[in-house]
Amino acid sequence: MAPAEVEIARRVGEWLAVNGEAVYGCGYAEGWEYPGWGYYTRDTSSGQVFAVVTRLPASGRVRLQLPAGLELTGLRTPGTGAHPYNRLADSVFEVELRAGSEAGPAVLALETGLLAGPASEKEPNPDVLD
């Protein structure tokens, strides 16, 4: 093997050692829309959903659009622990990630639950008639 190939294999192995739970035993997360910044996987045994960020937006913020009726109840980054997030709407959340890592895609483990009710009342728009 060429030294460059050895280095690539080493980096992939290091990434998988931390983030492998989002790959091994996982498949496409049915019911989750393609987000544009990466993709969602789901563990076929536990049902755990992961967000795999392959294209970090320039803002460093990723919008998580959960399927209707679900809300985010917790978020963690494998290897480092809990990660803060903000609710933007009932099933829409925003996460800020750090740019500049060459270690590979960022992975977020999502804890979800059923949405108990609307997060907030919809603000009326005077320009639109219901």
All heavy atoms as an XYZ file, in Angstrom:
971
protein
N       0.840     -1.193      0.000
C       0.000      0.000      0.000
C       0.880      1.250      0.000
O       1.884      1.292      0.693
C      -0.856      0.035      1.258
C      -2.229     -0.487      1.119
S      -3.075     -0.147      2.693
C      -4.691     -0.460      2.169
N       0.412      2.229     -0.710
C       1.112      3.515     -0.732
C       0.864      4.243      0.590
O      -0.175      4.060      1.226
C       0.606      4.354     -1.903
N       1.795      5.072      1.034
C       1.621      5.803      2.292
C       0.313      6.609      2.352
O      -0.326      6.679      3.395
C       2.843      6.721      2.348
C       3.879      6.009      1.538
C       3.114      5.310      0.446
N      -0.086      7.182      1.234
C      -1.339      7.961      1.212
C      -2.536      7.056      1.474
O      -3.471      7.447      2.183
C      -1.505      8.670     -0.122
N      -2.511      5.841      0.913
C      -3.610      4.896      1.141
C      -3.662      4.448      2.596
O      -4.732      4.297      3.177
C      -3.459      3.682      0.219
C      -3.636      4.026     -1.237
C      -3.214      2.894     -2.158
O      -2.340      2.078     -1.763
O      -3.766      2.812     -3.266
N      -2.512      4.246      3.200
C      -2.446      3.870      4.616
C      -3.031      4.986      5.473
O      -3.793      4.734      6.412
C      -0.992      3.550      5.032
C      -0.880      3.354      6.532
C      -0.479      2.330      4.283
N      -2.705      6.217      5.143
C      -3.218      7.365      5.899
C      -4.735      7.473      5.773
O      -5.436      7.730      6.753
C      -2.539      8.659      5.418
C      -3.037      9.913      6.097
C      -2.785      9.946      7.605
O      -1.960      9.179      8.120
O      -3.450     10.759      8.280
N      -5.259      7.276      4.573
C      -6.719      7.325      4.373
C      -7.396      6.223      5.172
O      -8.394      6.469      5.871
C      -7.069      7.209      2.871
C      -6.635      8.477      2.138
C      -8.564      6.948      2.683
C      -6.679      8.372      0.632
N      -6.872      5.019      5.122
C      -7.450      3.900      5.880
C      -7.404      4.184      7.379
O      -8.354      3.877      8.118
C      -6.710      2.608      5.558
N      -6.320      4.769      7.854
C      -6.205      5.112      9.276
C      -7.275      6.115      9.680
O      -7.955      5.951     10.695
C      -4.811      5.676      9.573
C      -4.589      5.965     11.072
C      -3.286      6.726     11.313
N      -3.288      8.046     10.703
C      -3.954      9.106     11.190
N      -4.711      8.985     12.248
N      -3.879     10.277     10.578
N      -7.462      7.157      8.869
C      -8.463      8.187      9.184
C      -9.880      7.628      9.167
O     -10.694      7.957     10.021
C      -8.352      9.353      8.209
C      -7.173     10.225      8.463
C      -7.194     11.419      7.551
N      -6.049     12.262      7.790
C      -5.911     13.463      7.282
N      -6.855     13.967      6.503
N      -4.841     14.171      7.546
N     -10.189      6.786      8.183
C     -11.517      6.163      8.118
C     -11.742      5.297      9.347
O     -12.806      5.333      9.971
C     -11.692      5.350      6.812
C     -12.947      4.490      6.867
C     -11.732      6.288      5.617
N     -10.734      4.529      9.723
C     -10.840      3.686     10.912
C     -11.070      4.493     12.178
O     -11.885      4.116     13.035
N     -10.374      5.614     12.324
C     -10.560      6.485     13.491
C     -11.969      7.061     13.518
O     -12.606      7.138     14.569
C      -9.521      7.612     13.492
C      -8.128      7.147     13.842
C      -7.097      8.260     13.748
O      -7.431      9.386     13.294
O      -5.933      7.988     14.120
N     -12.470      7.474     12.346
C     -13.823      8.028     12.280
C     -14.852      6.960     12.652
O     -15.771      7.216     13.417
C     -14.100      8.589     10.877
C     -15.425      9.271     10.779
C     -15.691     10.584     11.056
C     -16.667      8.683     10.390
N     -17.016     10.845     10.863
C     -17.650      9.692     10.458
C     -17.047      7.413      9.993
C     -18.980      9.465     10.147
C     -18.383      7.180      9.687
C     -19.332      8.196      9.759
N     -14.691      5.761     12.120
C     -15.629      4.676     12.418
C     -15.572      4.256     13.881
O     -16.594      3.862     14.455
C     -15.368      3.470     11.516
C     -15.865      3.613     10.084
C     -15.330      2.471      9.223
C     -17.381      3.660     10.039
N     -14.411      4.342     14.513
C     -14.301      3.989     15.925
C     -15.181      4.890     16.783
O     -15.738      4.461     17.791
C     -12.839      4.076     16.378
N     -15.348      6.140     16.378
C     -16.175      7.094     17.120
C     -17.619      7.082     16.626
O     -18.558      7.122     17.427
C     -15.592      8.521     17.005
C     -16.513      9.552     17.651
C     -14.204      8.579     17.613
N     -17.821      7.024     15.319
C     -19.142      7.225     14.715
C     -19.769      5.969     14.107
O     -20.806      6.058     13.457
C     -19.043      8.298     13.623
C     -18.572      9.614     14.179
O     -19.270     10.254     14.946
N     -17.368     10.011     13.821
N     -19.167      4.831     14.319
C     -19.644      3.596     13.717
C     -21.078      3.241     14.040
O     -21.753      2.565     13.258
N     -21.602      3.718     15.174
C     -22.994      3.405     15.531
C     -23.992      3.986     14.528
O     -25.125      3.528     14.444
C     -23.320      3.873     16.950
C     -23.282      5.373     17.138
C     -23.556      5.803     18.570
O     -24.563      5.349     19.160
O     -22.765      6.593     19.100
N     -23.575      4.983     13.761
C     -24.447      5.581     12.739
C     -24.339      4.838     11.408
O     -25.054      5.160     10.467
C     -24.089      7.044     12.531
N     -23.452      3.819     11.362
C     -23.210      3.072     10.131
C     -23.563      1.598     10.302
O     -24.409      1.063      9.596
C     -21.728      3.204      9.689
C     -21.456      2.371      8.461
C     -21.364      4.664      9.451
N     -22.908      0.946     11.264
C     -23.090     -0.491     11.456
C     -24.486     -0.799     11.974
O     -24.941     -0.217     12.953
C     -22.045     -1.046     12.427
C     -20.628     -0.837     11.953
C     -19.736     -0.061     12.673
C     -20.179     -1.412     10.767
C     -18.428      0.128     12.240
C     -18.886     -1.226     10.318
C     -18.021     -0.459     11.061
O     -16.742     -0.267     10.622
N     -25.176     -1.699     11.306
C     -26.530     -2.078     11.715
C     -27.577     -1.042     11.360
O     -28.706     -1.114     11.825
N     -27.198     -0.061     10.554
C     -28.121      1.016     10.186
C     -28.479      0.934      8.705
O     -27.749      0.380      7.900
C     -27.497      2.387     10.458
S     -27.319      2.764     12.197
N     -29.594      1.539      8.391
C     -30.035      1.694      7.020
C     -30.633      3.075      6.859
O     -30.617      3.892      7.774
N     -31.180      3.310      5.695
C     -31.842      4.582      5.403
C     -32.988      4.787      6.389
O     -33.739      3.865      6.684
C     -32.359      4.550      3.962
C     -33.152      5.762      3.570
C     -32.528      6.977      3.348
C     -34.531      5.689      3.432
C     -33.252      8.089      2.992
C     -35.264      6.807      3.069
C     -34.620      8.002      2.854
O     -35.339      9.109      2.506
N     -33.141      5.978      6.916
C     -34.208      6.291      7.864
C     -35.492      6.597      7.091
O     -35.701      7.722      6.638
C     -33.813      7.462      8.763
N     -36.333      5.591      6.934
C     -37.613      5.757      6.225
C     -38.451      6.833      6.908
O     -38.506      6.915      8.125
C     -38.390      4.441      6.223
C     -37.749      3.339      5.416
C     -37.788      3.575      3.924
O     -38.699      4.269      3.432
O     -36.881      3.069      3.243
N     -39.101      7.666      6.102
C     -39.974      8.713      6.625
C     -39.280     10.024      6.914
O     -39.924     11.002      7.261
N     -37.968     10.057      6.802
C     -37.206     11.288      7.039
C     -36.813     11.853      5.678
O     -36.219     11.168      4.860
C     -35.956     10.989      7.863
C     -36.264     10.592      9.265
C     -36.862      9.441      9.678
C     -36.017     11.353     10.428
N     -36.992      9.441     11.033
C     -36.476     10.604     11.526
C     -35.443     12.591     10.672
C     -36.388     11.062     12.831
C     -35.344     13.042     11.975
C     -35.820     12.284     13.036
N     -37.139     13.125      5.444
C     -36.861     13.751      4.152
C     -35.367     14.027      3.974
O     -34.663     14.307      4.944
C     -37.626     15.064      4.030
C     -39.116     14.862      3.910
C     -39.843     16.168      3.645
O     -39.242     17.088      3.046
O     -41.004     16.260      4.041
N     -34.916     13.965      2.718
C     -33.530     14.296      2.391
C     -33.272     15.748      2.775
O     -33.961     16.655      2.303
C     -33.288     14.078      0.893
C     -31.944     14.564      0.425
C     -30.785     13.897      0.796
C     -31.832     15.686     -0.375
C     -29.546     14.347      0.373
C     -30.599     16.139     -0.808
C     -29.460     15.464     -0.425
O     -28.248     15.911     -0.829
N     -32.268     16.017      3.626
C     -32.056     17.375      4.122
C     -31.164     18.263      3.261
O     -31.104     19.459      3.482
C     -31.397     17.135      5.478
C     -30.649     15.861      5.297
C     -31.482     15.027      4.356
N     -30.432     17.715      2.317
C     -29.535     18.521      1.492
C     -28.127     18.622      2.045
O     -27.175     18.716      1.297
N     -27.952     18.611      3.350
C     -26.620     18.705      3.961
C     -26.014     17.334      4.267
O     -24.893     17.239      4.741
C     -26.656     19.542      5.244
C     -27.824     19.279      6.153
C     -28.897     20.096      6.360
C     -28.054     18.126      6.967
N     -29.775     19.513      7.247
C     -29.271     18.300      7.634
C     -27.349     16.950      7.199
C     -29.797     17.365      8.508
C     -27.870     16.004      8.064
C     -29.083     16.221      8.713
N     -26.746     16.270      4.027
C     -26.259     14.928      4.341
C     -27.405     13.940      4.263
O     -28.189     13.984      3.317
N     -27.538     13.091      5.275
C     -28.611     12.100      5.265
C     -28.888     11.605      6.679
O     -28.120     11.872      7.610
C     -28.245     10.921      4.350
C     -26.911     10.286      4.665
C     -26.820      9.214      5.552
C     -25.741     10.764      4.093
C     -25.603      8.637      5.859
C     -24.521     10.186      4.389
C     -24.456      9.128      5.270
O     -23.242      8.567      5.575
N     -29.999     10.894      6.836
C     -30.384     10.280      8.108
C     -30.262      8.767      7.990
O     -30.625      8.187      6.965
C     -31.839     10.608      8.451
C     -32.109     12.066      8.730
C     -32.735     12.866      7.783
C     -31.757     12.644      9.946
C     -33.013     14.203      8.039
C     -32.026     13.978     10.210
C     -32.647     14.752      9.247
O     -32.916     16.068      9.508
N     -29.752      8.129      9.040
C     -29.745      6.676      9.118
C     -30.537      6.261     10.360
O     -30.743      7.072     11.264
C     -28.315      6.089      9.213
O     -27.697      6.519     10.427
C     -27.470      6.478      8.018
N     -30.979      5.002     10.366
C     -31.705      4.472     11.527
C     -31.141      3.101     11.867
O     -30.988      2.250     10.994
C     -33.197      4.355     11.241
C     -33.991      3.840     12.445
C     -35.444      3.514     12.110
N     -36.109      4.519     11.333
C     -36.871      5.501     11.827
N     -37.047      5.608     13.114
N     -37.457      6.351     11.016
N     -30.856      2.893     13.153
C     -30.402      1.588     13.631
C     -31.570      0.619     13.530
O     -32.646      0.885     14.069
C     -29.925      1.698     15.082
C     -29.324      0.415     15.589
O     -30.058     -0.590     15.689
O     -28.126      0.421     15.918
N     -31.364     -0.487     12.824
C     -32.458     -1.424     12.576
C     -32.885     -2.166     13.838
O     -33.998     -2.680     13.885
C     -32.079     -2.444     11.480
O     -30.868     -3.098     11.861
C     -31.888     -1.751     10.143
N     -32.053     -2.213     14.872
C     -32.413     -2.886     16.123
C     -33.093     -1.942     17.108
O     -34.166     -2.225     17.621
C     -31.171     -3.477     16.799
O     -30.526     -4.377     15.963
N     -32.452     -0.816     17.380
C     -32.946      0.095     18.422
C     -33.896      1.170     17.903
O     -34.633      1.766     18.677
C     -31.768      0.782     19.111
O     -31.129      1.682     18.212
N     -33.841      1.470     16.599
C     -34.659      2.544     16.042
C     -34.012      3.914     16.175
O     -34.574      4.915     15.733
N     -32.817      3.989     16.782
C     -32.092      5.258     16.948
C     -31.835      5.884     15.582
O     -31.412      5.205     14.645
C     -30.758      4.999     17.643
C     -29.824      6.181     17.698
C     -30.131      7.122     18.819
O     -30.115      6.734     19.963
N     -30.421      8.365     18.499
N     -32.107      7.190     15.460
C     -31.878      7.914     14.210
C     -30.629      8.775     14.354
O     -30.396      9.380     15.407
C     -33.100      8.787     13.841
C     -32.806      9.659     12.624
C     -34.315      7.914     13.588
N     -29.836      8.815     13.284
C     -28.613      9.605     13.252
C     -28.664     10.575     12.074
O     -29.116     10.211     10.996
C     -27.386      8.701     13.079
C     -27.204      7.719     14.197
C     -27.770      6.459     14.112
C     -26.487      8.058     15.327
C     -27.612      5.545     15.136
C     -26.328      7.152     16.363
C     -26.891      5.886     16.263
N     -28.177     11.783     12.289
C     -27.989     12.754     11.208
C     -26.507     12.727     10.863
O     -25.657     12.935     11.735
C     -28.406     14.146     11.659
N     -26.189     12.447      9.600
C     -24.805     12.398      9.138
C     -24.607     13.607      8.227
O     -25.187     13.682      7.141
C     -24.501     11.077      8.401
C     -23.051     11.047      7.952
C     -24.821      9.873      9.290
N     -23.809     14.563      8.683
C     -23.629     15.837      7.984
C     -22.387     15.749      7.106
O     -21.261     15.811      7.598
C     -23.516     17.008      8.981
C     -23.383     18.341      8.236
C     -24.709     17.026      9.925
N     -22.605     15.611      5.805
C     -21.498     15.500      4.856
C     -21.146     16.835      4.203
O     -20.059     16.987      3.677
C     -21.827     14.480      3.752
O     -23.025     14.889      3.085
C     -22.009     13.085      4.331
N     -22.073     17.791      4.228
C     -21.857     19.121      3.634
C     -22.326     20.179      4.624
O     -23.488     20.578      4.617
C     -22.630     19.248      2.325
C     -22.064     18.396      1.219
C     -22.842     18.605     -0.064
N     -24.249     18.257      0.115
C     -24.803     17.146     -0.331
N     -24.099     16.283     -0.991
N     -26.077     16.906     -0.124
N     -21.424     20.631      5.460
C     -21.769     21.633      6.461
C     -22.027     22.977      5.781
O     -21.178     23.472      5.034
C     -20.634     21.783      7.476
C     -20.893     22.718      8.645
C     -22.053     22.219      9.497
C     -19.637     22.865      9.492
N     -23.213     23.581      5.998
C     -23.491     24.901      5.418
C     -22.478     25.940      5.913
O     -21.906     25.798      6.998
C     -24.901     25.216      5.937
C     -25.508     23.883      6.228
C     -24.365     23.030      6.723
N     -22.266     26.979      5.139
C     -21.310     28.033      5.491
C     -21.631     28.667      6.843
O     -20.732     29.098      7.559
C     -21.288     29.102      4.398
N     -22.917     28.694      7.213
C     -23.330     29.277      8.490
C     -22.908     28.414      9.671
O     -22.876     28.894     10.806
C     -24.851     29.432      8.526
O     -25.468     28.144      8.541
N     -22.603     27.138      9.416
C     -22.284     26.222     10.503
C     -23.513     25.686     11.206
O     -23.413     24.928     12.159
N     -24.701     26.075     10.717
C     -25.959     25.642     11.329
C     -26.680     24.658     10.422
O     -26.783     24.872      9.221
C     -26.847     26.843     11.623
C     -26.264     27.746     12.699
C     -27.219     28.851     13.104
N     -27.631     29.693     11.995
C     -26.989     30.780     11.592
N     -25.873     31.136     12.171
N     -27.441     31.494     10.597
N     -27.173     23.590     11.037
C     -27.904     22.556     10.318
C     -29.332     22.537     10.838
O     -29.563     22.572     12.047
C     -27.245     21.173     10.542
C     -28.092     20.068      9.979
C     -25.857     21.152      9.943
N     -30.279     22.511      9.920
C     -31.700     22.443     10.280
C     -32.151     20.991     10.210
O     -32.009     20.336      9.184
C     -32.511     23.310      9.341
C     -33.944     23.458      9.783
C     -34.624     24.557      9.053
N     -34.107     25.826      9.563
C     -34.540     27.005      9.173
N     -35.470     27.095      8.265
N     -34.041     28.108      9.675
N     -32.679     20.497     11.327
C     -33.207     19.137     11.403
C     -34.721     19.195     11.267
O     -35.396     19.760     12.127
C     -32.840     18.484     12.742
C     -31.351     18.439     13.103
C     -31.179     17.932     14.530
C     -30.602     17.577     12.122
N     -35.234     18.651     10.178
C     -36.674     18.598      9.932
C     -37.131     17.185     10.265
O     -36.894     16.258      9.511
C     -36.995     18.935      8.479
C     -38.452     18.736      8.106
C     -39.362     19.759      8.744
O     -39.168     20.961      8.576
N     -40.354     19.300      9.480
N     -37.777     17.025     11.414
C     -38.265     15.715     11.823
C     -39.587     15.429     11.142
O     -40.301     16.354     10.748
C     -38.437     15.652     13.341
C     -37.173     15.433     14.171
C     -36.176     16.543     14.026
C     -37.535     15.246     15.626
N     -39.935     14.148     11.009
C     -41.252     13.826     10.459
C     -42.350     14.456     11.324
O     -42.181     14.615     12.537
C     -41.301     12.299     10.536
C     -39.871     11.878     10.496
C     -39.135     12.950     11.253
N     -43.456     14.831     10.701
C     -44.568     15.460     11.416
C     -44.976     14.601     12.606
O     -45.030     13.377     12.519
C     -45.757     15.653     10.476
N     -45.234     15.262     13.718
C     -45.672     14.565     14.919
C     -44.548     14.161     15.852
O     -44.803     13.671     16.948
N     -43.283     14.383     15.441
C     -42.142     14.069     16.301
C     -41.459     15.345     16.751
O     -41.491     16.365     16.064
C     -41.121     13.204     15.559
C     -41.499     11.781     15.228
C     -40.337     11.075     14.527
C     -41.905     11.010     16.469
N     -40.827     15.260     17.911
C     -40.007     16.363     18.389
C     -38.682     15.818     18.898
O     -38.572     14.639     19.225
C     -40.716     17.167     19.474
C     -40.893     16.440     20.789
C     -41.536     17.318     21.850
O     -41.347     18.542     21.808
O     -42.214     16.764     22.716
N     -37.693     16.673     18.944
C     -36.376     16.319     19.437
C     -36.400     16.431     20.960
O     -36.772     17.468     21.504
C     -35.340     17.271     18.830
C     -33.890     16.876     18.842
C     -33.675     15.552     18.120
C     -33.054     17.958     18.200
N     -36.029     15.361     21.650
C     -35.998     15.378     23.115
C     -34.577     15.338     23.644
O     -34.360     15.535     24.833
C     -36.802     14.194     23.699
O     -36.244     12.972     23.214
C     -38.269     14.289     23.302
N     -33.619     15.083     22.768
C     -32.210     15.064     23.144
C     -31.353     14.916     21.916
O     -31.801     14.440     20.871
N     -30.117     15.335     22.041
C     -29.185     15.285     20.917
C     -27.793     15.078     21.489
O     -27.424     15.706     22.480
C     -29.246     16.599     20.139
C     -28.453     16.697     18.860
C     -29.060     15.818     17.784
C     -28.424     18.138     18.371
N     -27.042     14.179     20.886
C     -25.663     13.974     21.329
C     -24.759     13.763     20.133
O     -25.205     13.353     19.063
C     -25.550     12.807     22.306
C     -25.776     11.469     21.714
C     -25.632     10.338     22.753
N     -26.076      9.100     22.180
C     -25.365      8.336     21.365
N     -24.147      8.694     21.038
N     -25.863      7.220     20.876
N     -23.497     14.063     20.338
C     -22.464     13.826     19.349
C     -21.672     12.616     19.828
O     -21.127     12.650     20.928
C     -21.535     15.050     19.225
O     -22.325     16.200     18.962
C     -20.526     14.866     18.116
N     -21.631     11.523     19.047
C     -20.873     10.352     19.487
C     -19.438     10.734     19.852
O     -18.792     11.511     19.159
C     -20.900      9.423     18.273
C     -22.166      9.790     17.569
C     -22.274     11.281     17.750
N     -18.985     10.232     20.968
C     -17.628     10.504     21.406
C     -17.480     11.727     22.283
O     -16.505     11.855     23.009
N     -18.449     12.655     22.230
C     -18.325     13.861     23.058
C     -19.525     14.086     23.974
O     -19.398     14.786     24.962
C     -18.097     15.124     22.211
O     -19.187     15.289     21.316
C     -16.809     15.035     21.431
N     -20.678     13.571     23.663
C     -21.826     13.688     24.558
C     -22.899     14.650     24.070
O     -23.042     14.892     22.880
N     -23.652     15.183     25.031
C     -24.812     16.030     24.737
C     -24.423     17.227     23.877
O     -23.324     17.764     23.985
C     -25.460     16.502     26.027
N     -25.358     17.615     23.006
C     -25.129     18.748     22.100
C     -26.351     19.664     22.163
O     -27.481     19.190     22.093
C     -24.927     18.228     20.669
C     -24.366     19.252     19.748
N     -23.017     19.384     19.530
C     -24.952     20.197     19.001
C     -22.804     20.364     18.673
N     -23.975     20.875     18.341
N     -26.148     20.980     22.286
C     -27.293     21.910     22.354
C     -28.000     22.047     21.007
O     -27.403     21.838     19.946
C     -26.653     23.239     22.761
C     -25.228     23.129     22.347
C     -24.863     21.666     22.404
N     -29.271     22.400     21.081
C     -30.075     22.618     19.874
C     -31.162     23.621     20.204
O     -31.477     23.867     21.371
C     -30.682     21.308     19.356
C     -31.559     20.593     20.353
C     -32.926     20.826     20.404
C     -31.026     19.674     21.251
C     -33.736     20.165     21.322
C     -31.821     19.014     22.168
C     -33.171     19.262     22.201
O     -33.962     18.609     23.114
N     -31.749     24.213     19.163
C     -32.836     25.184     19.315
C     -34.042     24.719     18.523
O     -33.905     24.259     17.397
C     -32.418     26.567     18.793
C     -31.278     27.156     19.580
O     -31.288     27.145     20.791
N     -30.273     27.642     18.881
N     -35.215     24.893     19.098
C     -36.465     24.593     18.390
C     -36.855     25.819     17.579
O     -36.907     26.927     18.086
C     -37.576     24.265     19.376
C     -38.900     23.950     18.686
C     -40.069     23.914     19.668
N     -39.956     22.851     20.626
C     -40.564     21.668     20.520
N     -41.327     21.420     19.482
N     -40.425     20.762     21.445
N     -37.141     25.592     16.290
C     -37.599     26.675     15.427
C     -39.102     26.602     15.194
O     -39.751     27.616     14.983
C     -36.870     26.624     14.078
C     -35.344     26.741     14.126
C     -34.769     26.654     12.730
C     -34.917     28.018     14.811
N     -39.645     25.387     15.190
C     -41.075     25.149     14.999
C     -41.372     23.774     15.595
O     -40.482     23.128     16.148
C     -41.446     25.198     13.518
N     -42.606     23.307     15.449
C     -43.011     22.050     16.070
C     -42.019     20.918     15.848
O     -41.563     20.295     16.785
C     -44.394     21.609     15.570
C     -45.508     22.473     16.138
O     -45.274     23.175     17.140
O     -46.614     22.440     15.573
N     -41.694     20.614     14.626
C     -40.801     19.492     14.312
C     -39.539     19.944     13.586
O     -38.910     19.173     12.880
C     -41.552     18.448     13.464
O     -42.602     17.867     14.215
N     -39.159     21.208     13.785
C     -37.976     21.770     13.126
C     -37.026     22.302     14.196
O     -37.419     23.096     15.049
C     -38.348     22.907     12.151
C     -37.108     23.448     11.454
C     -39.375     22.437     11.141
N     -35.765     21.850     14.113
C     -34.760     22.224     15.096
C     -33.497     22.655     14.380
O     -33.255     22.255     13.249
C     -34.464     21.026     16.022
C     -35.675     20.583     16.782
C     -36.606     19.738     16.199
C     -35.896     21.035     18.065
C     -37.740     19.343     16.881
C     -37.028     20.638     18.762
C     -37.949     19.792     18.176
N     -32.696     23.477     15.061
C     -31.445     23.949     14.478
C     -30.296     23.592     15.405
O     -30.411     23.706     16.620
C     -31.501     25.461     14.264
C     -30.303     26.000     13.504
C     -30.471     27.480     13.197
O     -30.376     28.284     14.135
O     -30.702     27.797     12.024
N     -29.199     23.155     14.796
C     -28.011     22.740     15.530
C     -26.822     23.495     14.960
O     -26.677     23.598     13.739
C     -27.778     21.221     15.371
C     -26.536     20.789     16.114
C     -28.986     20.434     15.827
N     -25.977     24.006     15.829
C     -24.761     24.670     15.364
C     -23.600     23.698     15.489
O     -23.413     23.068     16.527
C     -24.484     25.932     16.180
C     -23.373     26.754     15.581
C     -23.411     28.201     16.037
O     -24.440     28.668     16.513
O     -22.367     28.852     15.880
N     -22.843     23.569     14.406
C     -21.686     22.681     14.370
C     -20.441     23.492     14.063
O     -20.516     24.538     13.417
C     -21.866     21.599     13.298
C     -23.047     20.656     13.498
C     -23.237     19.779     12.279
C     -22.841     19.806     14.735
N     -19.312     22.998     14.495
C     -18.044     23.675     14.208
C     -17.532     23.272     12.830
O     -17.545     22.105     12.483
C     -17.010     23.306     15.266
C     -17.337     23.901     16.603
C     -16.161     23.740     17.555
N     -16.581     24.170     18.868
C     -16.935     23.335     19.831
N     -16.917     22.040     19.642
N     -17.315     23.795     21.010
N     -17.069     24.238     12.097
C     -16.485     23.972     10.776
C     -14.990     23.712     10.927
O     -14.405     23.981     11.969
C     -16.733     25.160      9.856
N     -14.402     23.204      9.870
C     -12.957     23.080      9.836
C     -12.414     21.714     10.217
O     -11.216     21.505     10.172
N     -13.253     20.782     10.590
C     -12.766     19.457     10.938
C     -12.550     18.639      9.666
O     -13.416     18.553      8.827
C     -13.775     18.750     11.836
O     -13.372     17.405     12.025
N     -11.379     18.061      9.556
C     -11.095     17.198      8.415
C     -11.235     15.736      8.802
O     -10.827     14.846      8.071
C      -9.695     17.483      7.891
C      -9.567     18.878      7.295
C      -8.193     19.117      6.711
O      -7.480     18.153      6.395
O      -7.829     20.285      6.570
N     -11.812     15.476      9.979
C     -11.931     14.113     10.486
C     -13.014     13.319      9.771
O     -13.092     12.120      9.933
C     -12.198     14.148     11.985
N     -13.858     13.974      9.021
C     -14.936     13.290      8.316
C     -16.280     13.910      8.649
O     -16.355     14.926      9.333
N     -17.349     13.294      8.169
C     -18.688     13.842      8.410
C     -19.010     13.938      9.902
O     -18.605     13.087     10.689
C     -19.609     12.828      7.733
C     -18.747     12.112      6.745
C     -17.381     12.094      7.348
N     -19.755     14.979     10.266
C     -20.242     15.109     11.642
C     -21.433     14.183     11.807
O     -22.225     13.989     10.875
C     -20.649     16.552     11.918
N     -21.570     13.589     12.987
C     -22.681     12.690     13.271
C     -23.405     13.184     14.517
O     -22.785     13.555     15.510
C     -22.190     11.239     13.484
C     -23.332     10.340     13.920
C     -21.553     10.699     12.216
N     -24.736     13.200     14.435
C     -25.586     13.573     15.562
C     -26.552     12.434     15.832
O     -27.227     11.957     14.924
C     -26.374     14.846     15.239
C     -25.548     16.091     14.929
C     -26.418     17.163     14.305
C     -24.875     16.600     16.183
N     -26.622     11.995     17.073
C     -27.574     10.966     17.480
C     -28.811     11.678     18.018
O     -28.718     12.467     18.961
C     -26.966     10.065     18.548
N     -29.960     11.430     17.393
C     -31.196     12.120     17.743
C     -32.058     11.265     18.663
O     -32.270     10.092     18.394
C     -32.006     12.430     16.479
C     -31.529     13.555     15.572
C     -30.157     13.311     15.011
C     -32.520     13.772     14.456
N     -32.522     11.866     19.738
C     -33.524     11.235     20.592
C     -34.835     11.944     20.279
O     -34.907     13.172     20.331
C     -33.167     11.403     22.063
C     -31.889     10.701     22.455
C     -31.474     11.005     23.884
O     -32.353     11.328     24.715
O     -30.276     10.940     24.157
N     -35.848     11.179     19.926
C     -37.116     11.778     19.531
C     -38.256     11.248     20.369
O     -38.154     10.209     21.006
C     -37.411     11.500     18.040
O     -37.525     10.086     17.853
C     -36.323     12.042     17.138
N     -39.335     11.992     20.367
C     -40.561     11.590     21.044
C     -41.739     12.172     20.297
O     -41.581     13.006     19.399
N     -42.920     11.731     20.694
C     -44.126     12.261     20.066
C     -44.345     13.697     20.503
O     -44.164     14.040     21.672
C     -45.335     11.412     20.433
C     -45.320      9.981     19.899
C     -46.546      9.225     20.400
C     -45.265      9.980     18.386
N     -44.735     14.522     19.573
C     -45.007     15.925     19.840
C     -46.270     16.011     20.682
O     -47.334     15.525     20.281
C     -45.181     16.675     18.519
C     -45.355     18.174     18.560
C     -44.125     18.831     19.153
C     -45.587     18.712     17.159
N     -46.154     16.573     21.873
C     -47.284     16.653     22.802
C     -48.333     17.656     22.330
O     -49.511     17.491     22.581
C     -46.788     17.023     24.190
N     -47.923     18.692     21.674
C     -48.824     19.733     21.187
C     -47.998     20.765     20.458
O     -46.778     20.674     20.414
N     -48.639     21.758     19.881
C     -47.886     22.791     19.165
C     -46.883     23.478     20.086
O     -47.182     23.750     21.246
C     -48.952     23.775     18.697
C     -50.242     23.028     18.765
C     -50.077     21.996     19.842
N     -45.665     23.713     19.575
C     -44.631     24.379     20.359
C     -45.024     25.823     20.651
O     -44.710     26.365     21.685
C     -43.302     24.344     19.616
N     -45.723     26.437     19.737
C     -46.163     27.815     19.922
C     -47.326     28.064     18.968
O     -47.510     27.362     17.989
C     -45.020     28.788     19.634
O     -44.600     28.652     18.301
N     -48.061     29.072     19.275
C     -49.161     29.454     18.394
C     -48.588     30.047     17.113
O     -47.597     30.766     17.138
C     -50.052     30.496     19.082
C     -50.847     29.939     20.241
C     -51.865     28.906     19.798
O     -52.527     29.127     18.754
O     -51.973     27.872     20.459
N     -49.200     29.730     16.003
C     -48.766     30.279     14.729
C     -49.105     31.762     14.703
O     -50.247     32.152     14.987
C     -49.480     29.535     13.592
C     -49.041     29.968     12.228
C     -49.737     29.148     11.163
C     -49.362     29.628      9.792
N     -50.086     28.911      8.751
N     -48.118     32.561     14.366
C     -48.342     34.010     14.307
C     -49.165     34.319     13.064
O     -48.830     33.878     11.959
C     -47.001     34.731     14.239
C     -47.169     36.232     14.268
C     -45.815     36.940     14.326
O     -44.879     36.384     14.884
O     -45.734     38.050     13.793
N     -50.257     35.063     13.226
C     -51.079     35.386     12.050
C     -50.328     36.293     11.085
O     -49.587     37.160     11.489
C     -52.295     36.093     12.630
C     -51.910     36.494     14.011
C     -50.779     35.627     14.449
N     -50.540     36.039      9.802
C     -49.937     36.857      8.762
C     -51.059     37.714      8.173
O     -51.970     37.195      7.523
C     -49.314     35.956      7.703
C     -48.621     36.758      6.609
O     -48.838     37.955      6.458
N     -47.777     36.103      5.853
N     -51.016     39.018      8.359
C     -52.089     39.879      7.862
C     -52.180     39.927      6.342
O     -53.183     40.371      5.801
C     -51.747     41.260      8.439
C     -50.289     41.223      8.691
C     -49.955     39.791      9.015
N     -51.143     39.466      5.644
C     -51.135     39.487      4.187
C     -51.757     38.236      3.555
O     -51.917     38.171      2.354
C     -49.706     39.629      3.660
C     -49.077     40.935      4.112
O     -49.811     41.947      4.233
O     -47.866     40.960      4.366
N     -52.096     37.250      4.392
C     -52.642     35.997      3.889
C     -53.955     35.719      4.580
O     -54.064     35.749      5.801
C     -51.670     34.821      4.140
C     -52.258     33.516      3.663
C     -50.331     35.086      3.473
N     -54.980     35.452      3.801
C     -56.286     35.095      4.364
C     -56.350     33.590      4.516
O     -56.030     32.853      3.601
C     -57.412     35.583      3.469
C     -57.505     37.094      3.258
C     -58.598     37.417      2.261
C     -57.771     37.789      4.586
N     -56.787     33.124      5.674
C     -56.937     31.670      5.899
C     -58.229     31.169      5.330
O     -59.204     31.765      5.229
C     -56.869     31.349      7.392
C     -55.457     31.527      7.921
O     -54.503     31.380      7.137
O     -55.325     31.804      9.124
